[in-house]
Amino acid sequence: MSIYRYGMRSRGFSPMCQPMDGFIGREDDPAGKYHDILAYNRKLLNGELSDYELDYLGEPDKELNPCPFCGGKAEMNHGNEHGVWWVDCSSCGAETVGHSTEGEAAYAWNRRI
């Protein structure tokens, strides 16, 4: 499953100020062009984009960034009795929590600072 990103043109994130179906998370816009950048596990409809004044920003790369703690190699994992996806560092053992899709796990890992 892919992750889709959208920039909020007119207001920042707050409950009910954007579509909630499929919402994964919010992040700051490092370029400062948008109030917030929102991530969804689905593509939003054209009506949602216009109603909530959102710009489609694309899908983030699924390539995993190095570990934010030690710079080690990150590895995608899948399994256990719940079938979740998570990312961990092969050097220091830092890891994300479990996610329902590979894309969500990669997104969570790459947002870490």
C-alpha positions in Angstrom: 0.0 0.0 0.0 1.2 3.5 -0.9 1.3 6.6 1.2 0.0 9.8 -0.4 1.1 13.3 0.8 -0.9 16.6 0.6 0.0 20.1 1.5 -2.5 22.2 3.5 -2.7 25.7 1.8 -5.1 27.6 4.0 -4.9 26.3 7.6 -2.9 24.0 9.8 -3.9 20.6 11.1 -6.7 20.3 13.6 -9.5 17.6 13.9 -12.1 17.9 11.2 -10.2 20.5 9.1 -9.2 17.8 6.7 -10.5 14.4 5.6 -10.0 11.8 8.3 -10.7 8.6 6.3 -7.3 7.1 5.7 -5.4 9.7 7.6 -2.0 8.5 8.8 -0.1 11.5 10.2 1.0 15.1 9.9 4.4 16.7 9.5 5.9 20.1 9.3 6.8 21.5 5.9 10.5 22.2 5.9 10.2 24.5 2.9 7.5 26.6 4.7 5.1 26.6 1.7 2.3 24.8 3.5 0.8 25.0 7.0 1.2 21.2 7.4 1.8 18.2 5.2 -0.6 15.3 5.7 -0.2 11.7 4.9 -2.9 9.3 3.8 -3.1 5.6 2.9 -5.4 6.4 0.0 -5.6 9.0 -2.8 -8.0 11.8 -1.9 -10.8 12.7 -4.3 -10.7 15.9 -6.3 -13.7 17.2 -4.3 -11.7 16.6 -1.1 -8.7 18.4 -2.5 -10.8 21.5 -3.4 -13.0 21.4 -0.3 -10.1 21.3 2.1 -7.7 23.3 0.0 -5.0 20.6 -0.3 -2.3 20.1 -2.9 -1.2 16.6 -3.9 2.6 16.3 -3.2 3.1 12.7 -4.4 4.2 9.6 -2.7 7.3 9.5 -0.5 10.1 7.2 -1.5 10.0 3.8 0.2 13.8 3.8 0.5 14.8 3.7 4.1 16.9 6.5 5.6 19.9 5.5 7.7 19.3 5.1 11.5 18.8 8.6 13.0 20.7 7.5 16.2 23.8 5.7 14.9 23.7 6.0 11.1 23.4 2.2 10.7 21.5 0.4 8.0 17.7 0.2 8.4 15.9 -3.0 7.5 12.2 -3.7 6.8 10.6 -6.5 8.7 7.3 -8.4 8.4 5.7 -11.0 10.4 4.8 -12.2 13.9 1.3 -13.4 14.8 -0.3 -10.1 13.8 1.4 -9.8 10.3 2.7 -6.2 11.0 5.5 -4.4 9.3 8.3 -2.5 11.2 11.7 -1.1 10.5 14.8 -1.6 12.7 18.4 -0.7 12.7 20.9 -3.6 12.2 23.5 -1.8 14.3 21.8 -0.3 17.4 18.4 -2.0 17.4 16.3 1.1 17.2 12.9 0.2 15.7 9.4 1.5 14.8 6.2 0.2 16.2 4.2 -2.2 14.1 2.3 -0.9 11.1 -0.3 -2.5 8.9 1.6 -1.9 5.6 5.2 -1.7 4.4 4.6 1.9 3.2 3.3 3.1 6.6 6.4 1.5 8.3 8.8 3.2 5.9 7.0 6.5 6.3 7.2 6.2 10.1 10.9 5.4 10.0 11.9 8.1 7.5 10.1 10.8 9.6 12.2 10.1 12.7 14.7 12.7 13.6 
